[in-house]
Amino acid sequence: MRKSSHRFLMLLAASGCSVAASAQAATSCAALSQSLQLPNVTITLATEVAAGELKLGNGAGAGGPPMNFAALPAFCRVAGTIRPTADSDIRFEVWLPLTGWNGKFVGGGNGVWAGSIAYGDMVTPLSRGYATAASDVGHQGSPMDGSFLVGKPEKLIDFGHRAVHETAVAAKATIAAFYGSQPKRSLYASCSTGGRIGLMEAYRYPDDYDGISAMAPANPMVPLMVMSLWTGAVAMKDEASRIPPPKFALLQKAALDACDASDAVADGIITNPPACRFDPGVLQCKGADAADCLTAPQVTALRAIYSGPKNPRTGRQIYPGLSVGSEAQMPPLTMGTEPFPVATTFFRGPVFNDPAWNFRTFDYDAGVERAMAYGSEALDVPPTGLDRFFAGKRKLLLSHGWADGLIPAQSTVDFYQALVKDVGTRRARDGVRLFMIPGMGHCGGGSGPSSVDMLGAIDRWVETGKAPETLTASNPPGAPARTRPLCAYPEVAKYAGSGSTDVEMSFRCAAP
């Protein structure tokens, strides 16, 4: 392909125009470093990686767990930087199977404040034959630290929504250059901040993806930061309110004792937490503080954690509280000398830009308004305004673990209900589904089956047009075998009365 015609193909792809499959040979991987010319994009690496030979240190970026890339197939690894503004620095990678490409593209998101490329979102798609891409969402640093936004309005926009969109555009152009055709289908699948970004893609850039799987979306993000601050603050009000980590295990056992068997199966899983009326006051000490009870201030703090932050002047709910059954994941929000750093660095840094800011004096009325004024437009996705996404017959798959102790599961239920009300039941029936996952923590883990093929589900839905009404959740490898059906909200899985409770066929979906 001549360089001039090749550049024209790239510009078409970058603008979102359809690029027909080329009868000419696609360019080589190494040649992409020179031939791939896109506005505001610098390609820094284009090289073939042999099967199982990817080396990336711990493989997960700052703060992430080690990852094993040994099972990856051979692929073309393309890395680059996107600078849509003078203060932008979006680093991204695109992975392209050298053989067996299925003709489709999967984009990924990131976690908390990002700061490194989310390779974890790329492993499964590449292993299944998809071309895939991810980014650092516009900055390099700790995912726990939001202070990178101080005095950086363009980085706020990059992190909020622009970086992942720009990455999708660059990825599709790279795919067109390498294979000679645009992907026949573009999908997005991610969790947490990545889930929020998926919602943002549907809201702001509906043409980027045909189907989006958004798990445990950290949305709306500014009120979520308020919730994280509140949860730690009420537990750190004074020494008497502080809750030692072992007491969360005590609390979880009491919650299970109260709610587990309500679905007729005592299995360590609370199927429908909103229907549970558990009160931590059942553990209140009769006398002095002890390891097997809660002090009165600790009970008060936990009631506030379950109920979530409210505006002290109006009584308005700012964000939902954590669900009963999420106690195992509550300690990170309530330990240390101050609340979760993901939230405190956001308020101390970009919101107030004050090193002396103190969480104990935060005003949950005026302070919340200030935070919303700073970041809501860039960071938060409202449940209204997704009409353009659904108008293109695109699909949105929402999911959340009921035992999530970092992002309240009720937030996704609230978003879904408001979205259905906005678009109408007919369009919602065709374009959106919500699956709540009993016993699952944040993006995985927990006491319930938590391995769910959301990528396969959204791909099948887009391909066939048939919305999933049930999905299968299973225990991860190495754990005792157990499967459960996940039911499209608002239905829940109920034991049929016979058969093993470790087998999904022993359950049926029904109204709660």
N, C-alpha and C positions, 0 to 999 in steps of 0.2 A: 504494500500500500504506500502510495506516495505521501510524503510528509504533509503536503497541503490538504489532500483529501482526508488524511488521518486527523488533522487538526479540526477540520470541519465536523467530522464525526464526533469528536470530543466536545465541541461547543454545543452541538445539538443535544448530546447527552446531558451536559451540565445545565442546559436550559430546561430540561424536563421533556424535551421532544422525543418522540419514538424514533428509535434507530433500528432499521430493518436488519435482519441477519445478513452478514456479509458473505458473499460467495468467495471472497479472497481469504487467504490465510490470515489468521489472527497474528498479532505481533508477539514476539517472544517476551518472556518475563523480564530478562535483563534490559531489553530495549525500552521498557516502559519508563525507565529513569530519564531517558532522553526524549522519547516520542510523546509521552503523556503531558500535554501542555494545557493547563486549566487556569482560569482567572483566580488569582490569589492563592494558588496552590504550588508548593515546592515539594517535589518528590525527593526524598532523602535516601531511599533504599528500594531496590527491586531485585530480588534474588530468589532462586529456587531453594526450597528446603526439602531434604530427603525425608522419607517416612520415618517418624519417631525421632528426628534429629533436632527439633527445635530446642534452643537453649536460651532461657530468659531469666536466669537467677532463680528467685523463688517463684517467678512466673505469675504473680498476682498483683504486682505493683505495691505501692506503699501501704503497709498495714494488712496486706492480704495473706492468706495461708499459702503454703507451698502447693504447686500444681504439677501434675504429671502429664507431660505432653507425648509420652512414649507411643500412644495409640493413634496419634495424628497421621493422616495419609500425607503423601508428598504434595506440596503446594507452592504456589508463587506468593511470596510475602512482599507486599508493597507498603512502605511507610512514607508519611509525608507530614507537612505542616500547612495549615490553612490560616491565612491572615486577612479576613474580610475588612478589618480596620487596623489602624496603626498600633492599637493596643491589644490586638488579638494574637493568640498563639495556641492554636488548636492542633494537637498532635493526634494523628489517626493511623490506623493500619487497615489494610484490606487483604484478606487471605483468599486465594483462588485455587481450587483443586486442579492439579495438573492433569488428572484423568477422572472421568466419571462425574463431571459437573452435571447436576440435575436441572440446570437452566434457571435456578432461582437464587434470590439474594435474601440474606437475613441480617438486619441491623441489630446492634445491641446498645445498651445504655451504660450505667455505672452505679456506684454506691455512694451514699452520703454526699460529701462535698467533692468526690472524685479526686482528681490530681494525678492519675496515671491511667494508661490504657486498660480497659476492662477485658483482658484476654479471656477471662473465665466465660464471658458471653459468646466467645468465638469458637470454643472447643467443640461443643456439641454440633452446631451447624456444619462446621467443616468436616467433622467425622461422618456426617450424613450426606455429604456431597453438595452442600450449599456453598456458594461464595458468601463471605461474611465480612463485616466491618465493625469497628468500635473506635472510640476516641477517649481522650482524657478530659473531655468536656471543657477544654479551654484553659487549663492551668496545670502546673506541676507542683505537687505538694502533698501534705497529709490529708487524707479523706475526712479526718476528724476536725479540721480547722477551717472555719469559714472566713477567717480574717484576710484572705487573699483578695477579697472584694473591696477592701477599704480604698476609697478614692478611685475605683476602677469601674465606671459605669458600663464600659463595653464588655468587660469580663462578666459582669452580671447578666448581660444579654446573652453572651456566649454560653455561660453555664445554664441560664434559664431555658434557652431553646435554640439558639442559632447554631451552636457547635454540632449538635447531632444532625440537624438539617443539612448543614454544609458537608458533613461527613457522608450523608446519604447521597448527595449529589455527586461528590467526588468518587464514591464507591461505584455508583452506577456507570460513571464515565470510564473508570478503570476496568470494570467488567466488559463494557462494550469494546474497549481497546484490546483486551486480552483474548476474548472469545469471538469477537466479531459480531456480537449481537447484545442487545439489552437483555436483562433478565426478564423472563416471561411472567414472573411473579415476585413481588417484593414484600417481605414480612419483617416484623419487628417483634422481639421477645426479650423482656428483661424484668427485673424486680427492684423494688425499693425506689431509690432515686431514678433508676432505669425505668421503673413502672410509671413514675411521674412524667418522665421524658416521653414515654410512649403516649400518654394522654396529651402531652403538649404537641407531639407530632400530629395527632388527629385533629387537634384544635387549631394549630397555626399553619401546618403544612400538610393538608389532607392528601395531596397527590404523592407524597413520598412513599407511602406504604399501602398495600392492598388489605393487609390484615395486621392487627396489633394485639399482642398478648401483654397485658400490663398486670404484673403480680405485685401485691402489697404496695401500691403506689404511694410515695411520700407526698401526698397531695391533699388539700392545698398546703404548700410547704411552709409558708410563714406561720399560719396557725399551728402547724405541727411543731415548729420550733418553740412556740409558746407552750404547747402541751409538754414537750420534753423538759423545758425549764420548770414548769409548774410541778411536774412529777418529782423532780429532784428537790425542788424548793420546799415542798410540804414535808418531805422526809428529812430535811435538814434545817427545819425551823429552829430546832434546839436539840440538845443531846438526847432528851427524852423521846423525841419524835424519830430519831434515827433508827433504822431497821437493819439489824445485822443480817448478812446474807443467809445464814442457816434458818432464820425465821421465815424466809420466803418459801423454803421447802416445807416448813410446818404449815404455812398458809396454803400452799398448793394442795397438800394432803387434805386439809379441812374443806377446801373448795371441791375437791373430787368426792369427798365423803358426802357433801351436800347435793352435788349435781350429777355425778357420773351415771348413776343408775336410772336417771330420769327418762332415758331412752330405752329402758328395759334390758340394757346390757351393761354390766359393770366391767369395763375394760380399760380404765385409765384415761378415757377420752370424754370430754364434755361436748356433745354433739351440737347443742344449740345454746350457747352461753347467754344470749339475751333473755331466754326463758328461765334462767336460774336466778334465784333471789338470795344468793349467798351474802351474808354480812360478816365481815371479819371480827365483829364484836363477840362472836361465839368463842373466840380465843382470848378474850380479855382476862388478864390475871385477876385472881380473887384477892391476892395480897401483893407482895413485892414482885418486882420484875424477876422472870425466870426464863430458862431456855425453852420451856414448853408452853409459853403464853405470850401475849402482847400487852404492853402497857396501854393505858388509856390514850396518851398522845400518839402512840403507834397506830392504834385503831383509827383515830381521827385522821391521821395521814393517809392510811390505806383507803379509807372511805373517799377521801379527796382524789386519790389516784384513780380509783374505779369510776368516779363520777366525772372527772376531767375538769379543765379550767373553765371558769365562768367569769363574765364581766361583773365586778363587785357593785357597780352602779346600776346596771340594767338587768342583771341576772341572766343575760344572754349566754348560751353555750358557745364557747370559742372553738372548742374541738372536743371530740369524744374522749372519754377515758379509756383505760385499758380494760380488756375483757376479763371476766372471771375465767380462770384456766391459763392465763398468761404469766402467772407468778414466777415461773422458772427463768423468764427473761427480763424481769423487772430490775434486778440488782444493778446492771450497768447504768441505769438512769438515776440511781439513788445512792451510789457509792462515791467515795472521794471527799474532797473538801468543798466541792461545789457541783451543781448539776452537770448533766451530759455535755461534754465540751463541744459537740456538734452544735448545740444551741447556744451555750455561753459565748463561744467565739463569734457567733453571728451577731448577738446583741452587743457585746463589748466592742466588736470590730465595726462592721459596716453600718449597723443601725445607729449606734450612739457615738462611735469613734472616740471612746473614752476608756483609757487603760484603768481608770479607777471605778468603772461601772461595777455595781454590786447587785447580784441577783436578789438579795434580801430586800432591796428597796424598789424592785421593779413594780411598776403600776400596770395592773392587768386591764386598765381602761385606756389611759392616754398612751402608755408604753406600747400597747398592742396596736393602737392606731398609727403610731410612728413607724413601727415595724412594717405594717401593711403598706403605708405610704412609700416606704423605701423599696420593698421587694415584691409586692403582690403581683404587679403587672407582669413582671418578668418570670416569676417563679410559680405562680398559682394557675391551675387550670379550673375554670368554672364548669359546672355540669350543663351549662348552656353554651350554644355556639358551635356545636359539633355537626350541624346540619350538612355542611359541605362534605364532611367525611362520609356520612351515611348516604348522602345523595349519590355518591359514586358506587353504591352497593358494597362498600368496604365493611370490614368486620372488626369488632372490638371484643376481645375476650378478657374479662376482668376476673381476678382471683385474689384470695387473701386467706392466710391461716388464722383461725380463730384464736390460737394461742400465741399470737405475735405480741411480744412484750416491748417492742420498739416503736411500731406504728400501729395505733389502735385499729383493729379490724373493722369496727363500726364505721370508720371514716369511709371505707370503700363501699359499704352498704348504703350509707347516706348519699354518696356520689351517684351510685347506680340508681337509687330511687328517684333522685332529682333529675337525672338524665332521662329516665323513662318518662317522667312527667313532662319534660321539656319537648322531647321528640315525638311523643305519642306511643301508645302500646303497639301499633301496627309496625312502625318503623323499628322500634326497639326489638320486636319479635324477630325481625329479619337481620338486625345488625349488631345486637349486643347481648352478651350472656355474662352472668356473674356466678362463679363457683366459690363457695366458702369451704374451707378445708379444716374440719375438726381436728384439734390436737396438734396442728402444725404451727411451728414458731415463725420467726421472721425469715421468709424466703426458703424455708426448709427446716428439717429437724423437728424435735418435739416428740410427744408421746403417741401421736397418730401417724398413719401412713402419709408420707410427705413427698414421695417421688411421683410426679405427674408430668406427662409429656404434653406440655402446653404448646410447644412448637409444632408437634404433629397435629394437635387439635386445631390450631388456627390455620395451618396449611390445608388440612382436609376441608375445613369450613369454607375457606376462600375458593378452593377448587370445585367443590360439589354444590355450594350454596346451601347445604343442609346444616342448620345450626346444631351444635351438640346439646343434648339434654342431659347426658350423664358423661362423666369421665371416670377413669380408674386411678385411684391413688394406691401406691404400694410402699412397703418398707424399703429403705435403701439396701443395697448389697451388704451382706454381713450381718444384718439383723434378722430375727425370726420372720419367716414368711407371713405376710398379712396383706390383704387387699380390701379396699372399701370402695363403694361407689360414691362419687361426688355428684350431687344433684344440682341442677340449675336453680338458683335462688328464685323464690323463697322456699322451695322444697328441701327436705332433709332426708337423710337415709335412715330408715327404720327397720329394725330387725323383724324378719318375717315370721319368727316364732320357732323355726327349726333350722338345723344345719350349723356348721361351724361359724362362730363369730369372727373368724380370721379369713373368711372367704366372702368376696363381694356379692356372690349370688345369693347369700343368705339375707340380703337386705333389699329393700325396695324404696323408691322415692315417693314421698308423700308430703302433704301439707304439715307444717310443724304443729 
